[in-house]
């Protein structure tokens, strides 16, 4: 008889390097003492803030004051993507539809996890800057040629694999492009906010931007590209970077969705406006039942 699953270990246990709990003497299901990456959880909560805990959970150590300040600025900048953002619009639709409250946030975050300015795009951009998308051990580390090699290798990768995935890779290297047909002003604003910071990934992103901006159809660093570079320089993995980007926008997603809850369904989305949508299908020709 074929074996579909590997043999189970004699003693099963959850394995984690993040959290260590000491059970209460009176109740094994209650933790008497908790350590997060070796730090006493109660002392951490009493002495540090949210972004420091986010950094610790992802990387196993507390950030330096400079790292925490930079992460705080990025998280604050991303707190409210605004109603033009697809994730926020999804949450707003849930709110006006009287969707249960927990679903409002989770629906918005599901949309924010996608490739179109979402978590997948952040992950892809971080992998590009880290030299992981696609991996190529023959690349030179010489700064004058490395950016060109990354662009060339990504375009080759995209051409070979553009039809392989259900969610396709972007044709333009992730982290770069235009925003509604023009240079992404959000990226420029964030760069101004973090002026003075210059990590290796951000410097590389600027080198790539310089090359792409001089091509026949110029494109530039987008907001996801700046975010990806900064999170890479802060030491986050691409997976954690994608999650942090989603978490950062959750405040605005929730607020916009909840704001719509008490409103009537016909207040949104402008259903009475005849120019709201245009039908482009065929003229009706089929008859139903006894219809003449």
N, C-alpha and C positions, 0 to 999 in steps of 0.2 A: 504494500500500500504506500503510495507516494507521501512524502512529508512536505506539507505546505508551510509549516512554521518551524523556526528553530526551537530546540528544546528549551524549556523555561528553566531559569536558575532555581536551585533548591530554595534559596531565600530571596524573596522578592522585596525590593525597596526602591523608593524614589531616589534618584541620584541628582544632587545639585551642589554647586560650589557657591551658591548665592546666599542661601538661608540655612542657618543652623538653629534648631529649636531644642530646648530642654523641657521635657514634659513635666507637668505638675505631679507631685507625689500622690495627690488624691484623684486626679483625673488625667489619664494618658492622652486624651483628646485635646487638652488645653495646654498651651505653651506657657511655661513659667518664665523662661528666659529666651530671648531671641537675639541672634547675631546676624547682621547683614554684612557679608564679605569680611567677617571677623570683628566688625564694630558692633558695640551694644546698641540695639535699635532705639531704646528709650533715650540714650544720650545723643544719638544722631538727631532724633526728632526735636530734641530740646535745643540743639545748637546750630542746626543747619536748615537750609530752605529746600524748596521743591527741586530746583534745577540741580542742586548739589546731590540730591538723592537720585535724580534721573541719571546723572553722570556716574554715580557710584554703582547703581544697579547694572548699567551697561558695561562699565569698564573695570569694576572691582576696586577702584580707589577713588578717593575724593578729588575734585578738581582743585587746581591752584586758584587763587583769587582772580587772576587774569583770565583763566579759562572759564570760570563761573560767570564773570562779567560778560564775556563774549557770548556764551550760551544764553544768558539772560536776555541780551539784546536781540538775538536771533529769535528766541521763543516769543518775546514781546512783539516783534515785528510781524510774526506769523499768526498772532492770536486771533485775528478776524480776517479771513480771506475775502469777506464781503459778498454781497448778493450776485456779483458777476461770476463768482466761482461755482463750478458745477456741484461740488459737495454741499455748499451752503444752499443752493437752489433745491437740491434733493431733500435736505432737511426742512426747508420751507414748505415744499410740497407735502411732506409728511405732516407738518404742523397744521396746515390748512385743511388737510384730509382727516384730522382728528385721530392720527395714528397714535397708539400707546406711546407714552413718553420715552421709554428706553429705546424704542425703535427709531425715534427721530435722530438720536445721536449715532446709533450704529449704522443707519442707512447713509447718513452723511459721510461717516468714516469709510464705509465700503466704497463709495464713489471716490473719496480722497485717496484711496489706496491704488488707484489705477495708473495707467501709463500717461494719460493726458494731464500733465501738471500734478501728478499724484505721487504716492509713495514708490510705485514701481519706477517712475522716471528718476526720482532721487537716487534710488538704488543703482539704476543703470548708469547715471552720471558719476556716481562715486566709484563704480567699478571701472568706468572709462579712465577717470583721473588716477586710479590706483594701478592702472595697467592690467586689469583683469578682464577687460571686455574689448576685444578678445585677448586672451593670454598670448604673449609672444616673447619668448625668452631671447630672441635674437635682436630685440630692440637695443639701440644705443642709448645710454643714459646722458649723452651729451645734450645740454639744454637747447642748443640751437637746432637740433634735428629731432628731438624726442617728440615735440608737439606735432610736427609734420607726420612722423611715423604713426602716432596715435590716430590722427585723422585718416590717414591712408588705410591703416589696418581696420579701423571701424567701418569705413565705406566698403572695403572688401568683405568684411564680415556681414554687413547688412545685405549686400548684393547676393551673397551665398545663402543667407538664412532668413530673408525677409518674409518668406511664405511658410516658414516652419512652425510658427507659433500662432495660437488663437489670438493673442494680443500681439500685434506686430511691433517690431522694433521701429523707432523713429528713423526716418531717412537721414535727417540732420543729426549729427552726434548729440546724444542726450546732454542737456544742460545748456544748449545753445539754440538760437532761433530768433524769431520775431514774435511780438505780442500784439495781436490784432493788426498785423501789417507794419509795425514799427518797432524800433528798439525798445526793449522792456524797461520802462521807467522805474518799475519796482526794484529791479536789480540795481539800477543806479542809486536809488534812495538807500538801499541796504548797504551798498558799498560806502556811501557817505557816512552812514551811521557807524560803521565799523572802521572808519578811517584810522590808519595807523597800524592795523593788523595786516600782516603779510606772511602767511604760511606758504609752505611749498606747493600744496595743492592749488591754492588760490593763485599763486604766481604762474603755475602751469596752465590753469584755466584762462588766465589773461593772455598767455602766449598762444593758446589755441584760438582765442577770440581774435587776436591780431591777424592770424593767418586767414580765418574764415571771413573777417571783415573786408579783406582785400580781394576776395574772389568776385566773380562776375555777378553772382547774386549774394550780396553780403548778409551775414547774420552775426549776432552778437551773444554775449553771455545773457542768459535768461535768469529769472529769479531762482528756479530750481538749480541752475548751474552754480550760482553763488552759494546757495544753501549747501549743495553737495560738497563744494570745495571747503567751506568753513567747517562742516561736520567732519570731513576727512582730516583736516588739520587738527581738529580737537581730539582725534584718535578713535572716533566711532567707526564701527564696521558698517558696510553698506546696508546690512539688514537692520541694524539699530538706527542708522540714519533715516531710513524710510519710515520706521515707526515713530521716531522723534518728530519728523515732519508732520505726520498725521496727528500726533498728540498735540502739537503746538496749535494746530488749527481748530482743535475740538471746542475751544471756548466760544469762538464765533459761530461755529456750526450749531452748537447747542442753543446759543442765545437767539439766533435768527429763526431756528425751528420753533422754539417755545413761543417766540413773539407772535407767530401765526396761529397758535392754538385757539385763542378766544375769538378769532375773526370768522366771518361767514365765508363759505366756500366761494360765493360769487364775487368776493372782493379780490380774488387772486386766482388765476393770473390774467386779469383783464379780459374776461370771457366775452364781454359785450362789444369789444373793439373789433370792427370788421376787418381791420388791417392786421390783426394779430397773427393770422395764418392765411395762407393761400393754398387752395386745392389745386393740385397739378395732375390729378389722375384722369382717366377717360370719362367721357360723358356717360351718364347712366343709360343703359340700353336694355337691361334684363328686366323682365316682368315678374311680379310675385303673385301667385295664386290667380284670382279672377281679375287682377288689375288689367285694364285695357290701355 
